[in-house]
């Protein structure tokens, strides 16, 4: 998806493969993009795509707690090593941009799932009473919560440097 218009696209399954791919293409490209995912995976920020034969998860808006610091420390250390290795490999006068993309999207995702389940039940022809009997609801308060969670999830950080 992301590489559809790219000159070179490399499919990767791990941060190590992403680093290796970036190190291989940097010398021959004016622009290279890679996305390290181990931290996002550990934080539960990545939602796997649901297949059509998969049962819908129970609707909840409670977010699981983040992993303990002891679990995150090696992941953060690896990310730091990967970024340092990539920076070292860059030619001089190269822009190095690190963008987090977003902050914690889990509450937004849960609220979206709740809204979609409610709307799907109504679109399937069920009456509001039948939908409520299924334990599904969507209120103005939920809509405000979704707006707030979406705004929070959109926030990210960017670090920009020029390789000397």
Helices and strands as residue ranges (DSSP letters): H 15-26, H 38-43, H 69-89, E 95-99, H 106-123, H 128-133, H 140-154, E 158-162
